[in-house]
Every structure is written in structure tokens, then in C-alpha cells.
Amino acid sequence: MNQFRILIFLLVLAGLYSCEKIIIPPAPNPVFELTVQNDFFEVQSKYALFLSNEEGELKAFRWLPSEDTAHIQVPGSTPEDRFDITLLKITTLEAPGSGVKDTSLTLTTYTQVASGRRIHLRDLYFHQVSTLRFSLTGFTTLDSIVVSDALTLSRPQALNNYYGEYLVNNTGRCWMRVLVNGEPFWRFLTFNNMGEVVDANTIDVSTQFLGNFSPPLTLGFPFVTTWQYKLDGVVDSSKLEFFPLSEHIRAPGGEIPVYDSRKVFEPVNNDQFDPNRPYIDLFRLNASGPIGTANGYTYHIDQFFPAVPSSLPEPTFDLEATTLSNNRAVAVTCIGQFDVLSFSRSRTTTPNIHWEVITKPANGSVLYILPDVPEALGQLYPALKQYEFNNQVQARADNFQKLNYEQVIQKMMDNADPLWRARGVYLGREEQF
């Protein structure tokens, strides 16, 4: 009997002990948090991130590890809180043979960001650069040659036995066109499955080039200026495949032409149904150009068009300057309706500093005071801590037909689609005050 009582006693103790083992402590209070995935090597660029409240007070700071994911939380916050997030990119370049290093600090502040956001730092450049080499024969005179979206390394001419070498910016396909023998029409040749190097060897213009008898299309711009543009025929936008239709790439330091329209040639033998035309009836235009008047601005566009546009839409919105109180201030007056306001201040001496703020526009003046600089950054870069900028503010109004402000910020942070601006039907106006 006594043994039985002892056994019951031990079982009760064991039960009490086991109950204590499975007690779960209360869950911690949820806080504001975000995740940053950094795909870059540290030798490419070094990143840091800090969060601040509406008054600009620093709430969290962290150096971001390279090729890793970081989780950032704000102590004492709640998931309903919103904070301004500033990303810092540090790039150091050394001039070859000089031993002189040039440091650039690029800061981007996103205002009033919600908890749970994910930021992905990665390079979305999807074009490849191919070296195209060839020698031309089968003609009497070579009157002109154009390789679309290519930088000329060696232009074919009699002095080099008509040897050509070009650096071609492409997504797998390219083409070139020539005028020979005083003919009134172009001849063209396409190249598919482009690799890093394409050695086309000797090409006979008389037998391997097709004649382009279709008249060129006119691409119209809003005003006369030094336009930078890229026009592509869409092969498959989901696979990021395009066919270049813009002109050659001009060498740095060379003459920049002024124009308000360009002639667009297509790789067709007779008409638009020619099988040599590898793209569908859709074109992507990415262009920018400054208007050099007293109240001028820089025009930006990135859109898809069902045909080469003879004219482009013009902004119905505008920006005006306001008076700045100090170097921490960025401000502008908004006129009309648009989706995203970006304004920035810069410093051009070493270290180069560019600080851009991305925020929601308002009807009238928008003022933003740059947040406190973390002590760790201020010690490394005193000019940043002192907000040593020039007296100008660069402002840009961004409008999207298919995206609102929250969606645009999400696209910027996700950094997943290099075509998101074009898909959102983008038009922008940039001014400097």
C-alpha cells in the first residue's frame, strides 16, 4: 500500500514538472519591420540603411551585408507605424594608374513606408554587349552604314579593306543597313542568336543583303533638342527580347545632333508582313531631352506604342520653385495632377553626394527636411553630416496611367521588372531650381 502511495506521489510530481516544461512565454509585441536582400558584392558597392520618423529623428541604422538578407526592426514601434527609409549606396572608383580614389554617395529616401516591405538590391540590366566583326565585299562604293544601337570601333572603308567592328547593345538580335553604289534604297542584314563575339567573316552585299524598299516611318518628338532615345520592336516582353530600331550609339565627346524627328527604318523587304520583321506590332520608346528655354524642363517618356508614334504626349502638370530655408530642405510647388514627386540635392566635389527624396505630391508646395545622418556615417563623411549641397534642387514629376503612388513605391523596392515604367505608361517632367 505504501509503495502504491509513493508511486502516485511520483506520478503527480512528474506531471507537475512536465506541465512547467511546456509553458510557452508570451509572444513579444509586434514591431515595424522590413527585409532587405542585397545581391551585390561589397567590391561593387557598399550599402547602408537607416529609418527615421516624420521629424527626421533616427530610429534604426544598419550596414547591409553583401550577398545576404537583412531583417530590420524598429524597437518600440508597432506594425501600423510608418517610417522614412533611406538607402545609402557607396561607390569608390580609382582612376587607372593614378592612385586617386573618387567616392560617390547616393542616397534615396522613401517617405512614409509601411511595415512588411521587402527591398531587393540587384542589377536588372538585361541587355548584352556583343562584339560584331565583319568584312564587306560585293559593291563599288559604300555610301553609308548603320548598325543599330552600336558603338563604332572600326568603320568599313577602303583604307581598312572594308573591315567593320562594332560593340552592339542587344537582347539577342541586331541588324545593319547600308547604302551602296549610289542606290536610292537601303540594303539590310539581320543577325540572330547574338553571343559575346560574332565573327561574320566576309559578307557579300550583293548576294547576302536584302533590299529595303519600304519608306521609313517618322518618329516625332515634342520639340527641337539633343534627344537621347531608344526605340525597340517588341519580340517578347515577358522574355525581355527586343529588336533595336534606333540609330547607332554616338561616341562620348562627339557632336550631338539637334532634331525634333527621326526617320525609322525597319528590316522589311517589301511590306510590314515580311518574315524578316522579327517583332510584333508593338514598340517601346524610352526617351529624354531638355528644352532650352527660360522656363524649360527635361522631358522623359517610357511607353509601349502599337505603331511608331509620329507625335508624343506632353505633360499637363508642372513644377515651380520655392524658397529653401537651409541645406537640409528640399521643396517644390506642384501644379496639376501626377503620381510621384522626386526631388534631390547634390554635391559635385569629393565625395560626390546625391540625395533624392521620393514622396507623394500635393496640391501646392511640398517641403521635406532631410533626416538626421547616423553618427557612424557622419564620422566617415563629414560633408554628408553637414548637408553640404549646392543651392539648387532638382525636381521631377512622374505620372503613370496604370500605377498609383503606393504601387510605384512597391515596384521600386521590389526591383523585379526592368520594364515596369513602360508597363505603367510613364511620362515625366524634370526641372532644376
C-alpha positions in Angstrom: 0.0 0.0 0.0 2.8 2.4 0.9 4.5 1.6 -2.3 1.4 2.4 -4.2 1.1 5.8 -2.5 4.7 6.5 -3.3 4.1 5.7 -6.9 1.1 8.0 -7.1 3.1 10.8 -5.5 5.9 10.4 -8.0 3.5 10.4 -10.9 1.9 13.7 -9.6 5.4 15.3 -9.3 6.2 14.2 -12.8 3.0 15.7 -14.2 3.7 19.0 -12.5 7.2 19.0 -13.8 6.1 18.2 -17.4 3.5 21.0 -17.2 6.2 23.5 -16.3 8.3 22.4 -19.3 5.6 23.1 -21.9 4.6 26.6 -20.6 5.0 29.0 -23.6 6.2 32.5 -22.8 4.0 35.4 -24.1 4.8 36.5 -27.6 6.7 39.8 -28.0 4.8 42.8 -29.2 4.9 43.1 -33.0 7.0 45.9 -34.3 7.7 47.7 -37.6 10.0 45.6 -39.7 11.3 45.2 -43.2 13.6 42.9 -45.2 16.5 43.9 -47.5 18.0 41.4 -49.9 21.4 42.6 -51.2 22.7 40.7 -54.3 25.8 42.9 -54.8 29.4 42.1 -53.9 30.9 44.6 -51.5 33.6 45.4 -54.0 30.9 46.6 -56.4 29.2 48.9 -53.8 28.6 49.1 -50.1 25.1 49.7 -48.8 23.6 51.0 -45.5 20.1 51.7 -44.5 18.5 54.0 -41.8 15.0 54.7 -40.7 13.6 58.0 -39.3 10.3 59.4 -38.2 8.4 62.4 -39.5 10.6 64.8 -37.5 13.7 63.3 -39.1 14.8 61.6 -35.9 16.9 58.5 -36.4 15.2 55.3 -35.3 17.3 52.5 -36.7 20.6 52.1 -38.7 22.4 49.2 -40.2 25.1 48.4 -42.6 23.8 45.9 -45.1 25.8 42.6 -45.6 26.7 41.9 -49.2 25.1 38.9 -50.9 22.8 38.3 -48.0 19.5 39.2 -46.5 19.0 41.6 -43.6 15.9 42.0 -41.3 15.5 45.4 -39.7 13.1 46.2 -36.8 12.3 49.4 -35.0 12.2 48.9 -31.2 9.2 50.4 -29.5 7.2 50.6 -32.7 4.0 48.9 -34.0 3.2 47.4 -37.4 0.9 50.3 -38.0 3.7 52.9 -37.8 5.2 54.3 -40.9 8.8 55.5 -41.3 11.0 57.2 -43.9 13.6 54.7 -45.2 16.9 56.0 -46.6 19.2 53.7 -48.6 22.8 54.7 -49.0 25.0 53.3 -51.8 28.7 53.9 -51.5 30.8 53.5 -54.7 34.6 54.0 -54.8 36.3 54.3 -58.2 40.1 54.6 -58.8 41.4 56.2 -61.9 43.7 53.7 -63.6 47.3 54.3 -62.8 46.6 57.5 -60.7 46.1 56.1 -57.3 43.3 58.7 -56.8 40.0 57.4 -55.5 36.7 59.1 -56.1 33.9 58.2 -53.7 30.2 58.7 -54.6 27.4 58.6 -52.0 24.0 58.0 -53.5 21.1 58.3 -51.0 17.4 57.6 -51.7 14.7 58.3 -49.2 11.3 56.8 -49.5 8.8 58.6 -47.3 6.0 57.0 -45.1 6.8 53.4 -45.9 4.5 50.7 -44.4 5.8 47.8 -42.3 6.4 44.4 -44.0 8.0 45.9 -47.2 10.8 44.0 -48.9 13.6 45.8 -50.7 15.7 43.9 -53.3 19.1 45.4 -54.4 20.1 43.9 -57.7 21.1 44.9 -61.2 18.2 44.4 -63.7 20.2 45.4 -66.9 19.1 42.7 -69.3 20.9 43.8 -72.5 24.2 42.2 -73.5 27.1 43.9 -75.3 28.3 41.9 -78.3 31.4 42.5 -80.5 30.3 42.2 -84.1 33.1 41.8 -86.7 32.9 41.5 -90.5 34.4 42.5 -93.9 32.2 43.7 -96.7 32.5 42.9 -100.4 30.2 43.0 -103.5 29.8 46.7 -104.1 31.5 49.6 -105.9 31.0 52.4 -103.3 29.9 52.2 -99.7 27.9 55.4 -99.2 26.6 54.8 -95.7 26.4 52.2 -93.0 24.3 52.0 -89.8 24.4 49.3 -87.1 21.5 50.0 -84.7 22.4 50.5 -81.1 26.1 50.0 -81.7 29.3 51.9 -81.0 31.6 52.1 -83.9 35.1 50.7 -83.3 36.1 50.4 -86.9 34.0 51.8 -89.8 34.3 49.9 -93.0 36.2 51.9 -95.6 38.7 51.4 -98.4 41.7 52.1 -96.1 40.9 49.0 -93.9 39.6 46.8 -96.7 36.0 47.5 -95.5 36.6 45.8 -92.2 33.9 46.7 -89.6 33.9 46.2 -85.8 31.1 47.3 -83.6 30.0 47.0 -79.9 26.3 46.2 -80.1 23.8 46.6 -77.3 21.2 43.9 -77.8 18.9 41.2 -76.4 20.0 38.5 -78.8 19.3 40.1 -82.3 20.7 43.0 -84.2 20.9 44.3 -87.8 22.8 46.7 -90.0 21.8 48.5 -93.2 24.0 50.0 -96.0 23.7 52.4 -98.9 25.9 51.3 -101.8 26.6 52.2 -105.4 24.5 55.4 -105.2 21.3 53.4 -104.9 18.2 55.2 -103.5 17.3 52.4 -101.2 18.9 50.7 -98.2 20.1 47.1 -98.1 20.0 45.3 -94.8 21.2 42.1 -93.0 19.9 40.7 -89.7 21.9 38.7 -87.1 20.2 36.3 -84.7 21.4 34.4 -81.7 24.0 37.0 -80.8 26.8 35.9 -78.4 29.6 37.7 -76.8 31.6 37.8 -80.1 30.1 37.5 -83.6 32.6 36.9 -86.3 30.6 37.2 -89.5 33.8 37.0 -91.7 33.3 38.2 -95.3 29.8 39.3 -96.3 28.8 39.9 -99.9 26.5 42.8 -100.0 25.2 42.0 -103.5 24.0 38.5 -102.5 23.5 38.4 -98.7 21.8 41.7 -98.1 18.1 42.3 -98.8 16.8 45.4 -100.3 14.5 47.6 -98.1 12.1 49.3 -100.5 9.6 50.4 -97.8 9.5 54.1 -96.9 10.8 55.0 -93.5 8.5 55.9 -90.6 8.7 59.3 -88.9 9.2 59.3 -85.1 8.2 62.8 -83.9 9.4 64.5 -80.7 7.6 67.4 -78.8 10.4 70.0 -79.5 13.8 70.5 -81.0 16.7 69.5 -78.8 19.5 67.0 -78.3 17.3 63.9 -77.8 18.5 60.7 -76.3 16.2 57.9 -77.3 16.0 54.1 -77.7 13.3 52.6 -79.9 12.8 48.8 -80.0 10.4 46.5 -81.7 8.9 44.1 -79.1 9.8 40.4 -79.8 8.7 39.1 -76.5 8.4 41.4 -73.5 7.9 38.6 -71.0 11.3 37.2 -72.1 12.9 40.6 -72.4 13.6 40.2 -76.1 13.6 43.3 -78.3 14.8 44.3 -81.8 16.7 47.6 -81.9 15.4 50.3 -84.4 17.1 53.4 -83.1 20.4 54.7 -84.6 24.0 54.0 -83.7 25.4 54.9 -80.4 27.4 58.2 -80.6 30.9 58.2 -79.2 31.4 60.3 -76.0 32.6 63.8 -76.7 31.4 63.8 -80.3 28.9 66.1 -81.9 25.3 65.7 -80.6 22.7 66.4 -83.3 19.6 68.6 -82.6 16.3 67.5 -84.1 12.6 67.0 -83.4 12.0 63.9 -85.6 13.9 60.9 -86.8 13.4 58.5 -89.7 12.9 54.9 -88.5 13.9 52.1 -90.9 12.6 48.6 -90.4 14.1 45.3 -91.5 11.5 44.5 -94.2 11.9 43.5 -97.8 8.6 44.6 -99.2 6.0 45.4 -96.5 5.2 45.0 -92.8 4.2 41.3 -93.3 7.7 40.4 -94.5 9.1 37.5 -92.5 12.3 39.3 -91.9 10.5 41.6 -89.5 11.0 39.6 -86.3 8.8 41.7 -83.9 5.1 42.1 -83.3 3.1 45.3 -83.8 4.4 46.8 -80.6 7.2 49.3 -80.0 8.9 50.5 -76.8 10.2 54.1 -76.7 12.4 55.3 -73.9 13.5 58.9 -74.5 14.5 62.1 -72.8 15.5 65.6 -73.9 15.9 69.1 -72.4 14.0 72.1 -73.7 16.4 75.1 -73.6 14.0 77.9 -72.9 13.9 80.2 -69.9 11.2 78.1 -68.2 12.5 74.9 -69.8 12.4 71.4 -68.5 13.6 67.9 -69.3 11.1 65.6 -70.9 11.0 61.9 -70.0 8.9 59.1 -71.5 8.9 55.3 -71.3 5.9 53.7 -73.0 4.7 51.0 -75.4 3.1 52.0 -78.7 1.1 49.9 -81.2 3.0 51.8 -84.0 6.0 54.1 -84.3 4.5 57.4 -82.9 4.5 60.4 -85.1 4.0 62.6 -82.0 4.3 62.1 -78.3 2.2 63.2 -75.3 3.2 66.3 -73.5 2.9 66.8 -69.7 -0.2 68.6 -68.4 1.5 69.0 -65.0 4.3 71.4 -63.9 6.7 72.2 -61.1 7.7 75.6 -59.6 10.5 76.6 -57.2 10.1 77.6 -53.6 12.4 79.3 -51.1 14.7 77.0 -49.2 15.3 77.7 -45.5 18.6 75.7 -45.2 20.6 72.9 -46.8 18.5 70.2 -45.2 15.4 71.4 -47.0 14.1 70.2 -50.4 10.9 71.8 -51.6 8.9 72.4 -54.7 5.4 73.6 -55.8 3.2 71.1 -57.6 0.9 72.2 -60.4 -1.6 69.7 -61.8 -2.1 66.0 -61.2 0.7 63.5 -61.2 1.6 60.4 -59.1 5.1 60.7 -57.7 7.3 63.6 -56.7 11.1 63.2 -56.6 13.4 65.9 -55.6 17.1 65.9 -54.8 20.2 67.9 -53.8 23.7 67.3 -54.9 27.4 67.9 -54.1 29.8 67.6 -57.0 33.2 67.8 -55.2 34.8 64.7 -53.5 32.9 62.9 -52.1 30.2 63.3 -54.6 26.8 63.2 -52.9 23.4 62.9 -54.4 20.4 62.7 -52.1 17.0 62.0 -53.6 13.6 62.0 -51.8 10.7 60.2 -53.3 7.3 61.2 -51.9 3.7 61.8 -52.7 2.8 65.1 -54.4 0.3 67.5 -53.0 -1.7 70.4 -54.4 0.7 73.3 -53.8 4.0 73.4 -52.0 5.7 70.3 -50.7 8.6 70.7 -48.2 10.8 68.0 -46.8 13.6 68.2 -44.3 16.3 65.6 -44.8 16.5 63.2 -41.9 19.3 63.1 -39.3 22.5 61.4 -40.6 23.6 58.4 -38.4 26.7 59.1 -36.3 28.6 56.3 -38.0 28.1 57.9 -41.4 28.8 61.4 -40.2 32.2 60.4 -38.9 33.1 58.8 -42.2 31.7 61.6 -44.3 31.6 65.0 -42.6 30.2 66.6 -45.7 27.2 64.4 -45.5 26.6 65.2 -41.8 26.9 68.9 -42.6 24.5 68.6 -45.6 27.0 70.3 -47.9 24.9 70.7 -51.1 24.8 73.3 -53.8 22.0 75.9 -53.8 19.8 74.1 -56.3 17.1 71.5 -56.1 16.4 69.0 -58.9 12.7 68.1 -59.0 10.9 65.5 -61.1 7.2 64.9 -61.6 6.4 61.3 -62.6 3.0 60.3 -63.9 1.7 56.8 -64.7 -1.5 55.9 -66.4 -1.7 52.4 -64.8 0.0 52.9 -61.4 -0.7 54.9 -58.3 1.8 56.2 -55.7 1.8 53.1 -53.5 2.2 50.8 -56.5 5.1 52.8 -57.8 7.0 52.6 -54.5 6.3 48.9 -54.4 7.8 48.5 -57.9 10.9 50.5 -56.9 11.5 48.4 -53.8 10.7 45.0 -55.4 13.1 45.9 -58.2 11.8 42.8 -60.1 10.8 44.1 -63.5 13.1 46.3 -65.7 10.1 47.3 -67.8 7.8 48.4 -65.0 7.9 52.1 -66.0 6.9 51.3 -69.6 4.2 48.9 -68.4 2.9 51.6 -66.2 2.8 54.1 -69.1 5.3 56.7 -67.8 5.6 60.4 -68.6 7.8 62.7 -66.6 8.9 66.3 -66.3 12.1 67.3 -64.6 13.3 70.8 -63.6 16.2 72.4 -61.8 15.6 75.4 -59.5 
